[in-house]
């Protein structure tokens, strides 16, 4: 009979549990420790391995286990905790968390997401680095307005020059890495007005499933699909929830440009606003349309076509 594994990940160790119940195992979060974990999984015929996303400490485990042929899936910690509470498990220790994850793995009916890709991992690090540099630059621009000291002001100006150079260098690396991953798709996306290099890189990093989804799935993954809030005779206000925040931010910035310069999206946005929709609701609707059309374009292998107004 197949077993399901849950791994509670920390910086130094991996706490492992199986469902149905077996002896717990704790190994180092190192290649050697994971080699022991793989032997343990093979001995118990593990069908699926579930780990929490823990800010990057799980990356080594996901990469090595997936490379060894195991079905590995990362889950948002909020989902894991909600599952634990639904099972009336309020206590929290490494062993308890690993057992909860193993039981959760047995009940999941989702297919594991895309396998780790070294080129995409490199691009993701570059995109995150650029985001951090831009954040530092923008923070300093706000701080310099509050500084009275000439020395402090000069320090901020020097940092501004350095950060701009680093951002420019990062942009160059991102362009090269994006080209390396999928040059054909890059050329398809570059022709779309409003889709810039950062959005393209974000699509490559955070939506590797693009083209393999249906219209409902792509909206839900990004977090732009409205969910019902109805009960009995009550018809509540629908709202978006969850999804991949970094990709959603990139899509939002693109749509801000498109509703100004793309006739199709401008007309769509204005129609929604004229019907009484709030501006941000109209923008989210346009984001959903953009992602659905991008997904269809990649799925069908067709070029982008602006819709008639």
Phi, psi and omega in degrees: 000137181290149177244165179235138185247143172238138180236120172269117190260135169229177183300320187258330189227163173237117177266121189244137175224157179238155171228124000300163191302138172214177179298138177289155181222137175235126180228164178288148177278066182220165176304322180293318178295321179290329175298319176295320179297320180297319177298319179297317180294318180295323180293335182251011176052057183287128182270322183214145177240129181242130177231153173277146171286119186235044175073016175116342180294342181272354188299316181299315181297315181298315183295313184287320180292318177296322178295333179274001175099004178279147175279108184247137179224132173269142179231143177298134180304329179296319178296317181296317181292321178297321178297317180299316180294326178294335177268009181062033177256102183260334177293152184219110171223170180300317181293316179297316180298320179295320179292322177297316180297321179296318179292322177298318179301322181292334184263350180288137175246015178273148173281142177305142180289180186307143180291151180304140182232122185300320180294320179290324177298319178297316179296321179299318178296321179294317180295318178296321179296317178298317179300320179295318179295317179296321179297317178298316180299314182292323177298316180294325178296326177286321184290325183296333179290339181261355184271133177259334182291131178296323180294316180296318179299318179293325177298316179296321179294321177295317177298322179301315180297315181296317181294321178298320178295318180293320178297317179298317178295321180294320177301319180296316179295321179297317179299318180293318182290323177296318177300322182292326184285310182202088183296323182294314179294324178303315180294324177297318185281332183295335183281350183277121179292123181107342177263102182264180182302323181292318178295319178298314179298321179295321176298317180295321183284308194257355177223060179296344179281358183307126182099345180252009185244163170266176187297326179288320183294318183293322178294320181291320181297321182278339179090032178241013178267124180286136179256141179292153175222063185248150176202121181060235179274353181282134174241095186281171180284128179282148180212159177273158182201142173071207181088185186266101192297319183294322177290323179296320178297318180295318179294324179298315180295323178294317181293328176302323177285317186293326181286354176258327190240347177260115185305320181298308183289328176297315180295319180297315181297316181293323177299316181295317179295322180292336176277003177097005179288142175296152185300319180290327175296318178295321178295318179296320177299320178292324176299317181296317178297317179301313183292321178297318180289322176296318179297317179293322179299314180290319181298316184269352181066033181252154178286162176292136177231124174293133181283144176295144181283000000 
